[in-house]
Amino acid sequence: SCNVGIINGLSGWTSSVDDSPADTITRRFRYDVALVSALKDLEEDIMEGLRDSGMEDSTCTSGFSVMIKESCDGMGDVSEKHGGGPVIPEKAVRFSITIMSVSVQADDEEEAVTIFTEPKPNSELSCKPLCLMFVDESDHETLTALLGPVVAERNAMKESRLILSIGGLPRSFRFHFRGTGYDEKMVREMEGLEASGSSYVCTLCDSSRAEASQNMVLHSITRSHEDNLERYEIWRTNPFSETGDELRNRVKGVSAKPFMETHCTLDALHCDIGNAIEFYKIFQDEIGEVYQKVNPSREERRSWRAALDKQLRKKLKLKPVMRMNGNYARRLMTEDTVEVVCELVPSEERREALRELMRLYLQMKPVWRATCPAKECPDQLCRYSFNSQSFADLLSSTFKYRYN
């Protein structure tokens, strides 16, 4: 049955302290009920998929697998304009799910057949909110308390099967959860990693800032939820009686209990933003010819930044921003921008290097912007490894003053 409505988001959490009025803080659906509702919405698509793949209705009642993408993100400022409501944090966090695919393995078949794939997996239309919370995403304690019941329900569903009537027959579904819809900040929070200012920069691997600047190409994914849990235990118990720094180095910056299993990825938007921040700094350094100088003063740096902003505003109508955002990043990272910046760069050799850097970047970008790179940009995907190597070589030679 899926007629359980919206429930108090604190159900399943034993209250221990008198916080702000807790009944206003969160609302959610029960996880299993939300999944049932989402599957019922797809009933026609599932039946059509079964017909198309020639699996007659009667033979397929078990062996259905559903892949769920989980997403969780802060929603910024949601304060009331005139006040008067209950006292609640002025930020909100939304946890939502997307059904990515439904596949079925018939009793006599070896392979599972995919009968439904979400055509627009990144669209907000395919994304169903499960839990809305008035909480700041940086408030680790409150966030983990509110999501605790969600995690408990999810764990209970991993091992069990759901029997649901689809197309008039009871069918048995298993769910697989992939937490790929988290940004870097949220992954760090959920997986117990230190915040983004940490010297352990990466949510995917163990490298520190220093190591990352030495080795720009070859990294393997070394962090997983299980590893993080083990490392947290080491951090908590300190079995080798090490000093704080030694211990931190051993656990590579895992210093809180990993709370929810994520499959961390780097989303395309933050990829764009991170790269644009770096290019913006390189542009300033090139205008000031930092490769020839030792320790330029803050005043000098400020003047180069002002020159860059003025040039971008005059030639490209690009207004300076306080914090790099996606729109600015996308407009900054173009060949036109490089040409405009090159007008301020004295040496022809350095201009060429900047042009080459941007050319390589624009070759690589479609790969992480695509939903399915193998289909959408196979050529760029084939050249990606080579391009990223060339890109790293260029940074570590011509622009090595930034990465020492």
C-alpha positions as CSV (number, residue, x, y, z in Angstrom):
1,S,0.0,0.0,0.0
2,C,1.3,3.5,-0.7
3,N,-1.3,5.6,1.0
4,V,0.9,6.6,3.9
5,G,1.2,10.4,3.5
6,I,3.9,12.8,4.5
7,I,5.2,11.9,7.9
8,N,7.1,13.8,10.6
9,G,10.7,13.7,9.5
10,L,11.7,13.0,13.1
11,S,9.8,9.7,13.3
12,G,12.2,7.0,14.1
13,W,14.5,9.4,16.0
14,T,14.2,9.3,19.8
15,S,14.2,12.9,20.9
16,S,16.6,13.7,23.7
17,V,16.9,17.5,23.9
18,D,14.5,20.4,23.8
19,D,15.6,22.0,20.6
20,S,13.8,24.6,18.6
21,P,10.2,23.5,18.0
22,A,11.1,20.1,16.5
23,D,7.7,19.6,14.8
24,T,8.6,22.3,12.2
25,I,12.0,21.1,11.3
26,T,11.5,18.3,8.8
27,R,8.9,16.4,6.7
28,R,9.5,13.2,4.8
29,F,7.9,10.2,3.1
30,R,8.6,6.8,4.3
31,Y,11.4,5.5,2.1
32,D,9.6,2.2,1.0
33,V,6.3,4.1,0.4
34,A,8.1,6.7,-1.8
35,L,9.7,3.9,-3.8
36,V,6.3,2.2,-4.3
37,S,4.8,5.4,-5.4
38,A,7.6,6.1,-7.9
39,L,7.3,2.5,-9.3
40,K,3.5,2.9,-9.7
41,D,4.1,6.1,-11.7
42,L,6.3,4.0,-14.0
43,E,3.8,1.1,-14.3
44,E,3.0,1.7,-18.0
45,D,6.7,2.1,-18.9
46,I,7.5,-1.1,-17.1
47,M,4.7,-3.0,-18.9
48,E,5.7,-1.6,-22.2
49,G,9.3,-2.6,-21.6
50,L,8.2,-6.1,-20.8
51,R,6.2,-6.3,-24.0
52,D,9.0,-4.9,-26.1
53,S,11.6,-7.4,-24.8
54,G,9.1,-10.2,-25.5
55,M,8.8,-11.2,-21.9
56,E,5.2,-12.3,-21.5
57,D,3.4,-11.0,-18.5
58,S,2.8,-14.3,-16.9
59,T,6.4,-15.5,-16.8
60,C,7.9,-12.4,-15.1
61,T,6.8,-12.0,-11.5
62,S,10.2,-12.1,-9.8
63,G,13.7,-11.0,-10.6
64,F,13.1,-7.3,-11.0
65,S,16.0,-5.0,-10.0
66,V,15.6,-1.3,-9.5
67,M,18.6,1.1,-9.5
68,I,18.0,4.1,-7.3
69,K,20.1,7.2,-7.5
70,E,20.1,9.1,-4.2
71,S,20.8,12.9,-4.1
72,C,21.1,15.3,-1.2
73,D,22.0,18.9,-1.4
74,G,21.6,22.2,0.5
75,M,19.1,24.6,-0.9
76,G,20.6,27.9,0.3
77,D,18.6,30.7,1.8
78,V,14.9,30.0,2.3
79,S,14.3,32.6,4.9
80,E,10.9,34.2,5.3
81,K,10.5,37.7,3.9
82,H,8.5,39.1,6.8
83,G,9.1,36.8,9.7
84,G,6.3,35.8,12.1
85,G,6.7,32.0,11.6
86,P,8.4,29.5,13.9
87,V,12.1,29.9,14.7
88,I,13.9,27.7,12.2
89,P,17.2,27.8,10.4
90,E,17.0,29.8,7.2
91,K,18.6,27.1,5.1
92,A,17.1,23.9,3.8
93,V,18.4,20.5,2.7
94,R,16.6,18.2,0.3
95,F,17.1,14.4,0.0
96,S,15.7,12.9,-3.1
97,I,15.6,9.8,-5.2
98,T,15.6,9.0,-9.0
99,I,14.7,5.6,-10.5
100,M,17.5,5.2,-13.0
101,S,16.6,1.8,-14.4
102,V,14.5,-1.3,-13.9
103,S,15.8,-4.6,-15.2
104,V,14.4,-8.1,-14.9
105,Q,16.1,-11.5,-14.9
106,A,13.7,-14.3,-16.0
107,D,14.0,-17.6,-14.3
108,D,15.5,-19.4,-17.2
109,E,17.8,-16.6,-18.5
110,E,21.4,-15.9,-17.8
111,E,21.4,-12.2,-18.4
112,A,19.1,-9.5,-16.9
113,V,17.2,-7.4,-19.5
114,T,16.8,-3.7,-18.9
115,I,13.2,-2.8,-19.4
116,F,13.2,0.8,-18.3
117,T,16.0,3.5,-18.3
118,E,15.3,7.0,-17.2
119,P,15.8,9.1,-20.4
120,K,16.7,12.3,-18.5
121,P,18.5,11.2,-15.3
122,N,19.8,14.6,-14.5
123,S,16.5,16.4,-14.9
124,E,14.7,17.7,-11.8
125,L,11.5,16.2,-13.3
126,S,12.7,12.7,-12.7
127,C,13.9,13.5,-9.2
128,K,11.5,12.7,-6.4
129,P,11.9,14.5,-3.1
130,L,12.0,12.1,-0.1
131,C,12.8,14.4,2.8
132,L,12.9,18.2,3.3
133,M,14.7,19.6,6.2
134,F,15.1,23.1,7.7
135,V,18.7,22.7,8.6
136,D,22.0,24.1,7.4
137,E,24.0,21.5,5.5
138,S,27.0,22.4,7.6
139,D,25.3,21.4,10.8
140,H,26.6,17.9,10.9
141,E,24.9,16.9,14.1
142,T,21.4,17.9,13.1
143,L,21.7,16.6,9.6
144,T,22.9,13.2,10.7
145,A,20.0,13.0,13.3
146,L,17.4,13.8,10.7
147,L,18.8,11.4,8.1
148,G,19.4,8.6,10.6
149,P,15.9,7.1,10.1
150,V,16.3,7.4,6.3
151,V,19.5,5.4,6.5
152,A,17.9,2.8,8.7
153,E,15.0,2.3,6.3
154,R,17.4,2.1,3.4
155,N,19.5,-0.5,5.1
156,A,16.4,-2.6,5.9
157,M,15.4,-2.5,2.2
158,K,18.8,-3.6,0.9
159,E,18.2,-7.1,2.1
160,S,14.5,-7.5,1.5
161,R,12.2,-7.6,-1.5
162,L,9.1,-5.6,-2.3
163,I,6.1,-7.3,-3.7
164,L,4.0,-4.9,-5.7
165,S,1.2,-5.3,-8.2
166,I,2.3,-4.1,-11.6
167,G,0.1,-4.8,-14.6
168,G,-2.3,-6.8,-12.4
169,L,0.2,-9.3,-11.2
170,P,2.2,-9.3,-8.0
171,R,5.9,-8.8,-8.8
172,S,9.0,-9.0,-6.6
173,F,11.5,-6.1,-6.7
174,R,15.0,-5.7,-5.2
175,F,16.5,-2.2,-4.8
176,H,20.1,-1.1,-5.3
177,F,21.0,2.3,-4.0
178,R,23.8,4.4,-5.5
179,G,24.5,7.7,-3.6
180,T,25.9,9.6,-6.6
181,G,23.9,12.8,-6.3
182,Y,26.0,14.5,-3.6
183,D,28.3,17.4,-4.2
184,E,31.8,17.3,-2.7
185,K,30.8,19.2,0.4
186,M,28.0,16.7,1.2
187,V,30.2,13.7,0.4
188,R,32.8,14.9,2.9
189,E,30.1,15.4,5.5
190,M,28.5,12.0,4.9
191,E,31.7,10.1,4.7
192,G,33.4,11.6,7.7
193,L,36.1,13.4,5.8
194,E,37.6,16.7,6.8
195,A,36.1,19.8,5.1
196,S,37.3,21.1,1.8
197,G,40.1,23.2,3.3
198,S,41.8,20.0,4.4
199,S,45.3,19.1,3.1
200,Y,43.7,15.8,2.0
201,V,42.0,17.4,-1.0
202,C,40.3,14.6,-2.7
203,T,37.1,12.7,-1.8
204,L,38.1,9.9,-4.2
205,C,41.8,9.3,-3.3
206,D,44.2,9.8,-0.4
207,S,46.5,12.3,-2.0
208,S,47.5,15.5,-0.1
209,R,47.8,18.9,-1.8
210,A,51.5,18.4,-2.2
211,E,51.2,15.0,-3.7
212,A,48.5,16.1,-6.0
213,S,50.6,18.9,-7.5
214,Q,53.5,16.5,-8.1
215,N,51.4,13.9,-9.7
216,M,48.7,15.4,-11.9
217,V,47.7,12.3,-13.9
218,L,47.9,9.0,-12.2
219,H,45.5,8.6,-9.3
220,S,43.5,5.6,-8.4
221,I,40.2,5.6,-6.4
222,T,41.2,4.5,-2.9
223,R,38.3,5.8,-0.7
224,S,35.2,3.8,-0.2
225,H,32.5,3.7,2.5
226,E,34.0,0.6,4.0
227,D,37.5,1.9,4.0
228,N,36.3,5.2,5.6
229,L,34.6,3.2,8.4
230,E,37.7,1.2,9.1
231,R,39.8,4.4,9.1
232,Y,37.4,6.0,11.5
233,E,37.8,3.1,13.9
234,I,41.6,3.6,13.8
235,W,41.1,7.3,14.4
236,R,38.8,6.6,17.3
237,T,40.9,3.9,19.0
238,N,44.4,5.0,17.9
239,P,45.7,1.4,18.2
240,F,49.3,2.3,17.5
241,S,49.4,5.2,20.1
242,E,50.5,7.7,17.6
243,T,50.5,11.5,17.8
244,G,47.7,13.5,16.3
245,D,49.6,14.3,13.1
246,E,50.7,10.7,12.6
247,L,47.2,9.5,13.2
248,R,45.7,12.0,10.8
249,N,48.2,10.9,8.2
250,R,47.4,7.2,8.8
251,V,43.6,7.8,8.3
252,K,44.1,10.4,5.5
253,G,41.7,12.9,7.0
254,V,38.8,10.7,8.1
255,S,38.0,12.2,11.4
256,A,34.2,11.7,11.9
257,K,32.1,8.6,11.6
258,P,31.0,7.9,8.0
259,F,27.3,8.2,8.2
260,M,25.8,7.3,4.8
261,E,27.2,5.3,2.0
262,T,27.9,7.5,-1.0
263,H,29.5,6.7,-4.4
264,C,31.4,9.9,-4.7
265,T,31.8,11.4,-8.1
266,L,32.7,14.9,-9.1
267,D,29.7,16.6,-10.6
268,A,30.1,18.5,-13.9
269,L,29.1,21.8,-12.4
270,H,31.8,21.7,-9.7
271,C,34.3,20.5,-12.2
272,D,33.6,23.6,-14.3
273,I,33.8,25.9,-11.3
274,G,37.0,24.4,-9.9
275,N,38.8,24.6,-13.2
276,A,37.6,28.2,-13.9
277,I,38.9,29.3,-10.4
278,E,42.3,27.9,-11.4
279,F,42.3,29.5,-14.8
280,Y,41.2,32.8,-13.4
281,K,44.3,32.7,-11.1
282,I,46.6,31.6,-13.9
283,F,45.3,34.6,-16.0
284,Q,46.3,37.0,-13.3
285,D,49.7,35.4,-12.8
286,E,50.4,35.6,-16.5
287,I,49.3,39.2,-16.7
288,G,51.8,39.9,-13.9
289,E,54.5,37.6,-15.4
290,V,54.9,35.7,-12.1
291,Y,57.1,33.1,-13.8
292,Q,59.9,35.7,-13.7
293,K,59.3,37.0,-10.2
294,V,59.8,35.9,-6.6
295,N,57.0,36.6,-4.1
296,P,55.1,39.5,-5.7
297,S,53.4,41.8,-3.1
298,R,49.6,41.8,-2.4
299,E,49.3,45.2,-4.0
300,E,50.8,43.9,-7.3
301,R,48.5,40.9,-7.2
302,R,45.6,43.2,-6.6
303,S,46.5,45.3,-9.6
304,W,46.7,42.3,-11.9
305,R,43.3,41.2,-10.8
306,A,41.8,44.6,-11.3
307,A,43.4,44.7,-14.8
308,L,41.9,41.3,-15.6
309,D,38.4,42.2,-14.4
310,K,38.5,45.5,-16.2
311,Q,39.5,43.8,-19.5
312,L,36.9,41.0,-19.1
313,R,34.2,43.6,-18.4
314,K,35.2,45.8,-21.3
315,K,35.6,43.2,-23.9
316,L,33.3,40.4,-22.9
317,K,30.8,42.2,-20.6
318,L,31.8,39.8,-17.9
319,K,31.1,41.4,-14.5
320,P,33.4,40.4,-11.6
321,V,31.9,38.0,-9.1
322,M,32.6,37.5,-5.4
323,R,32.4,33.7,-5.6
324,M,32.8,31.8,-8.8
325,N,29.5,30.4,-10.0
326,G,28.6,28.1,-12.9
327,N,27.4,30.7,-15.3
328,Y,30.6,32.8,-14.9
329,A,32.7,29.7,-15.1
330,R,31.1,28.7,-18.4
331,R,31.6,32.1,-19.9
332,L,35.1,32.5,-18.7
333,M,36.3,29.2,-20.1
334,T,36.2,30.0,-23.9
335,E,38.7,30.7,-26.6
336,D,37.4,34.3,-26.8
337,T,38.3,34.9,-23.2
338,V,41.9,33.6,-23.8
339,E,42.3,36.0,-26.7
340,V,41.1,38.9,-24.6
341,V,43.4,38.0,-21.8
342,C,46.3,37.5,-24.2
343,E,46.1,41.2,-25.1
344,L,47.4,41.9,-21.5
345,V,50.1,39.2,-21.6
346,P,53.4,40.7,-22.8
347,S,55.2,37.6,-24.2
348,E,54.1,35.8,-27.3
349,E,55.4,32.5,-26.0
350,R,53.3,32.7,-22.8
351,R,50.2,33.6,-25.0
352,E,50.7,30.5,-27.0
353,A,50.9,28.4,-23.8
354,L,47.7,29.9,-22.5
355,R,45.9,29.2,-25.9
356,E,47.1,25.6,-25.8
357,L,45.9,25.2,-22.2
358,M,42.4,26.4,-23.1
359,R,42.3,24.3,-26.3
360,L,43.1,21.1,-24.3
361,Y,40.6,22.1,-21.7
362,L,37.8,22.6,-24.2
363,Q,38.6,19.2,-25.8
364,M,38.2,17.5,-22.4
365,K,35.1,19.4,-21.2
366,P,32.4,17.6,-23.2
367,V,33.4,14.3,-21.6
368,W,32.4,15.3,-18.1
369,R,29.4,17.4,-19.3
370,A,27.9,14.4,-21.1
371,T,25.3,12.1,-19.5
372,C,26.7,9.3,-21.6
373,P,30.1,10.2,-23.1
374,A,30.6,7.0,-25.0
375,K,27.5,7.9,-27.1
376,E,27.6,11.7,-27.1
377,C,31.3,12.4,-27.7
378,P,33.2,9.2,-28.4
379,D,36.1,11.0,-30.1
380,Q,36.8,13.3,-27.2
381,L,36.5,10.3,-24.8
382,C,39.1,8.3,-26.8
383,R,41.5,11.3,-26.7
384,Y,40.7,12.2,-23.1
385,S,43.6,10.3,-21.4
386,F,46.1,11.7,-23.9
387,N,44.7,15.3,-23.5
388,S,44.7,15.2,-19.8
389,Q,48.3,14.0,-19.8
390,S,49.3,16.8,-22.2
391,F,47.4,19.3,-20.0
392,A,49.2,18.1,-16.8
393,D,52.6,18.2,-18.6
394,L,51.9,21.8,-19.7
395,L,50.9,22.8,-16.1
396,S,53.9,21.1,-14.6
397,S,56.4,22.7,-17.0
398,T,55.3,26.1,-18.4
399,F,53.1,26.9,-15.4
400,K,55.2,25.2,-12.7
401,Y,55.5,28.4,-10.7
402,R,51.9,27.8,-9.5
403,Y,52.4,24.1,-8.5
404,N,55.7,24.1,-6.7
